[in-house]
Each structure stands twice: as C-alpha cells, then as structure tokens.
C-alpha cells in the first residue's frame, strides 16, 4: 500500500479531532437538555404552590427553607441560562458538522485521485 501524503494524513487527523469535538458537544448538549427538563419540572411544581407554601431548596447536602418567590426566580434564571447554552451548543454542533462534511469530501476526493493514478508509472 502506498504511503499517504502528509496533507492527507493531516486532513485525516483533523477529521478525527472534529469527530471527537462533535461527540463532546453532543454529550454536553444532551446533559444540558436533561438539566433543562429537571428545572422545567421543578418550576412547574413550584408555580402550582400557594404563595404561603413552605419551599425548601437543596444546597449541597442540605435542604434550606426558602421563599417561594426566590426559588421561582432562581429556577427561571437557571432555565433561561440552560436554554441559551443549549442554543449555543446547537450552533457549535452545526458548525462542526458542516466542517466535518467539507473535510470528508476533501479526503474522499484525495483518495479517489490517488486511486485513479497508475502506481509505479515512473521508473
């Protein structure tokens, strides 16, 4: 088998790095989406409570009594933050996927052009 050109080796290495980056971004996005579901559920439950209801929030290993309005505000802020981060991760994912497709096409073209050349033509 013929040795790969340095340029093709570089492109293959870049492709592998981009694949790993895409996987990491997708994993982060999924984790954020799970957190968002939890926060949304908690917010819905807090909103169902009466204004005088006792609400406790988790701080480390402790449950601390808190005012409903404060907990609701914190949950809303957390929800907004998560939504922004998820949207940012989606955009990053789209960019990396686009770059992966471009690089994949370049690599396939390079491999095709190598295959059409006649090996050992010059003596």
C-alpha positions, 0 to 999 in steps of 0.5 A, a space after each residue: 500500500 502506498 504511503 499517504 501524503 502528509 496533507 492527507 494524513 493531516 486532513 485525516 487527523 483533523 477529521 478525527 479531532 472534529 469527530 471527537 469535538 462533535 461527540 463532546 458537544 453532543 454529550 454536553 448538549 444532551 446533559 444540558 437538555 436533561 438539566 433543562 427538563 429537571 428545572 422545567 419540572 421543578 418550576 412547574 411544581 413550584 408555580 402550582 404552590 400557594 404563595 404561603 407554601 413552605 419551599 425548601 431548596 437543596 444546597 449541597 447536602 442540605 435542604 434550606 427553607 426558602 421563599 417561594 418567590 426566590 426559588 421561582 426566580 432562581 429556577 427561571 434564571 437557571 432555565 433561561 441560562 440552560 436554554 441559551 447554552 443549549 442554543 449555543 451548543 446547537 450552533 457549535 454542533 452545526 458548525 462542526 458538522 458542516 466542517 466535518 462534511 467539507 473535510 470528508 469530501 476533501 479526503 474522499 476526493 484525495 483518495 479517489 485521485 490517488 486511486 485513479 493514478 497508475 502506481 509505479 508509472 515512473 521508473 
